[in-house]
Amino acid sequence: RTRSAPLFSVVLPTFDRYDTLLRSIASIQGQTCDDFELIVVEDGTSRLRKRDRDRLLADARIKILRNDSNLGPAAARNRGIEASRGRYVSFIDDDDEWLSTFLAATLSRLRRTKKEVGLSWCSLICIDYPSRGRRRLGVRIKEFSAFRRVDLSTLLALGIGCGITVKRECLQTIGGFDTALRTVEDSDLFLRMLVAGYRPVVVPGVHVVIHNHAAPRLTCSANNAVRARETDWLLAKYDDFLYQHPHLHRLLRSGRDGLLAGEDTICSSA
């Protein structure tokens, strides 16, 4: 690495998940493309054990920031973005992990794209842990074609931790995450990107592992009422754009109705 700024800035917010956080960090350190910085944002959580913190900070690519109180995922990611220097900003949640090929494959896909391409994602391995109504561990692959035109409704069904990487110039144009939102801040970011004229692309191959566990998550059914209310806000805010894209409007309305019916989000990771 010869540049003062890395190619990738990886933003990883965390809140009281240090066992899975260390797994996530290890998956980032194991990337075949090592031209990155990792910005961990402790969002009002209990502190890392000293031995773990010292070990992580021995890696010059890692920076650890701390919020004194829990500000939520949008504010935590924004702080990571503000501290970042990379050409591309990648996001990962503290309970998920990347395969070693993620950054290299993402770079290969994005580096020669046109200016109107704003972000990318890739296919996923989803691990569904035993929970109410699910008796055994399940593993499934969620594949997205990289060789056909992207269905924009697919983007709105994703979470920010599903291999999302955003070009810095796109973030500079549309801004960061809306801190007034607790559960749909990723969908809001995606819609702002689309309204601004950017489009997404898919990275070939499977490079991300999503852990759908039974521990508290923002996407679990306990937060359905908040997600439904915030989805109504999205429908109102982007009414003009959604009028031009009725399939996206139907997707958001259907998702809102499913939340009110008590359905869990499938293959999301926050």
ZAMARGU-4260 file (C-alpha; in steps of 0.2 Angstrom, whole numbers, plus 5000, padded with zeros to 4 digits):
<rodrens>
0) 5000/5000/5000 | 5008/5016/4994 | 4994/5029/4995 | 4991/5039/5010 | 4973/5035/5009
5) 4967/5017/5007 | 4955/5011/4993 | 4942/5005/5006 | 4936/5012/5022 | 4926/4998/5032
10) 4913/5006/5044 | 4908/4994/5058 | 4896/5000/5072 | 4894/4989/5087 | 4883/4988/5103
15) 4886/4975/5116 | 4891/4961/5104 | 4909/4959/5107 | 4910/4940/5104 | 4902/4942/5086
20) 4912/4958/5084 | 4928/4950/5085 | 4923/4937/5072 | 4918/4951/5060 | 4934/4960/5063
25) 4944/4944/5060 | 4935/4941/5043 | 4940/4959/5038 | 4958/4956/5043 | 4958/4941/5032
30) 4954/4949/5016 | 4964/4945/5001 | 4964/4964/4997 | 4972/4972/5011 | 4971/4990/5005
35) 4958/4996/5018 | 4956/5005/5035 | 4943/4998/5047 | 4934/5010/5058 | 4925/5002/5073
40) 4912/5014/5081 | 4908/5008/5099 | 4890/5016/5100 | 4888/5018/5119 | 4892/5000/5122
45) 4903/4992/5136 | 4921/4993/5132 | 4932/4980/5124 | 4942/4970/5135 | 4959/4978/5136
50) 4969/4963/5129 | 4957/4963/5114 | 4958/4982/5111 | 4977/4981/5112 | 4978/4967/5100
55) 4966/4976/5087 | 4975/4992/5089 | 4992/4984/5085 | 4985/4983/5067 | 4988/5000/5060
60) 4973/4998/5048 | 4961/4998/5063 | 4954/5013/5072 | 4942/5012/5086 | 4930/5027/5090
65) 4918/5028/5104 | 4901/5037/5107 | 4898/5040/5126 | 4879/5035/5124 | 4870/5024/5112
70) 4865/5036/5097 | 4859/5022/5085 | 4866/5014/5070 | 4863/5029/5058 | 4873/5041/5069
75) 4887/5028/5072 | 4889/5024/5054 | 4889/5043/5050 | 4904/5045/5063 | 4913/5031/5054
80) 4910/5039/5037 | 4916/5056/5044 | 4932/5048/5050 | 4935/5038/5033 | 4947/5042/5019
85) 4944/5028/5007 | 4938/5029/4989 | 4925/5016/4993 | 4915/5015/5010 | 4910/4997/5014
90) 4898/4993/5028 | 4897/4977/5039 | 4886/4974/5055 | 4894/4967/5071 | 4886/4950/5070
95) 4890/4946/5052 | 4906/4942/5042 | 4914/4943/5025 | 4922/4929/5015 | 4940/4933/5011
100) 4936/4938/4993 | 4924/4952/4997 | 4935/4967/4995 | 4944/4960/4980 | 4928/4956/4971
105) 4920/4972/4975 | 4935/4982/4969 | 4935/4972/4953 | 4917/4976/4950 | 4918/4995/4955
110) 4934/5001/4949 | 4930/5004/4930 | 4911/5008/4932 | 4904/5024/4926 | 4901/5039/4937
115) 4882/5036/4938 | 4886/5019/4948 | 4884/5023/4966 | 4885/5007/4976 | 4886/4988/4975
120) 4881/4973/4984 | 4884/4954/4982 | 4876/4937/4984 | 4875/4931/5002 | 4875/4915/5013
125) 4861/4917/5026 | 4863/4906/5042 | 4846/4905/5050 | 4848/4900/5069 | 4835/4890/5079
130) 4821/4901/5086 | 4802/4902/5088 | 4795/4892/5074 | 4812/4887/5068 | 4819/4871/5076
135) 4836/4868/5067 | 4850/4878/5060 | 4847/4882/5042 | 4859/4888/5028 | 4853/4896/5012
140) 4862/4906/4998 | 4853/4921/4992 | 4860/4924/4974 | 4859/4940/4964 | 4863/4940/4946
145) 4878/4952/4941 | 4874/4950/4922 | 4857/4957/4920 | 4849/4974/4924 | 4847/4977/4942
150) 4829/4976/4949 | 4829/4991/4960 | 4816/4983/4971 | 4830/4971/4976 | 4840/4985/4983
155) 4826/4991/4994 | 4824/4973/5001 | 4842/4973/5007 | 4850/4979/5023 | 4866/4990/5024
160) 4876/4975/5030 | 4872/4964/5014 | 4889/4968/5006 | 4884/4986/5003 | 4899/4997/4997
165) 4896/5015/4992 | 4908/5026/4981 | 4914/5041/4991 | 4908/5054/4978 | 4890/5047/4979
170) 4890/5049/4998 | 4897/5067/4996 | 4882/5070/4985 | 4868/5062/4994 | 4874/5064/5012
175) 4875/5051/5026 | 4862/5042/5036 | 4846/5051/5043 | 4849/5050/5062 | 4830/5053/5065
180) 4827/5035/5058 | 4831/5019/5069 | 4826/5005/5057 | 4825/5010/5039 | 4840/5022/5038
185) 4847/5010/5025 | 4832/5011/5013 | 4831/5030/5015 | 4850/5031/5009 | 4846/5019/4995
190) 4831/5030/4989 | 4841/5046/4990 | 4854/5038/4979 | 4841/5033/4966 | 4833/5050/4967
195) 4850/5058/4964 | 4852/5048/4948 | 4864/5035/4954 | 4862/5016/4951 | 4868/5001/4959
200) 4877/4986/4952 | 4880/4968/4959 | 4897/4960/4962 | 4898/4943/4955 | 4899/4928/4968
205) 4895/4925/4986 | 4906/4935/4998 | 4896/4939/5014 | 4889/4928/5028 | 4873/4935/5036
210) 4869/4928/5054 | 4850/4928/5057 | 4851/4924/5075 | 4838/4924/5089 | 4846/4938/5099
215) 4839/4956/5099 | 4841/4964/5081 | 4833/4979/5074 | 4825/4968/5061 | 4816/4957/5073
220) 4797/4957/5075 | 4798/4967/5091 | 4803/4982/5081 | 4789/4979/5068 | 4778/4994/5073
225) 4793/5006/5072 | 4798/4999/5055 | 4780/5001/5049 | 4779/5019/5055 | 4796/5023/5047
230) 4791/5015/5031 | 4775/5026/5030 | 4787/5040/5032 | 4797/5034/5017 | 4781/5032/5007
235) 4777/5050/5010 | 4794/5058/5008 | 4798/5049/4991 | 4780/5050/4985 | 4785/5059/4968
240) 4799/5046/4964 | 4788/5031/4969 | 4774/5037/4958 | 4786/5035/4944 | 4792/5018/4950
245) 4775/5009/4955 | 4784/4993/4958 | 4795/5001/4972 | 4779/5009/4979 | 4771/4992/4980
250) 4786/4984/4988 | 4786/4996/5002 | 4768/4995/5005 | 4768/4976/5005 | 4783/4977/5017
255) 4774/4988/5028 | 4758/4977/5028 | 4769/4962/5032 | 4777/4971/5047 | 4760/4975/5054
260) 4755/4957/5051 | 4770/4952/5062 | 4782/4945/5049 | 4801/4945/5052 | 4813/4953/5039
265) 4821/4939/5029 | 4840/4939/5027 | 4844/4956/5035 | 4857/4958/5049 | 4856/4974/5059
</rodrens>
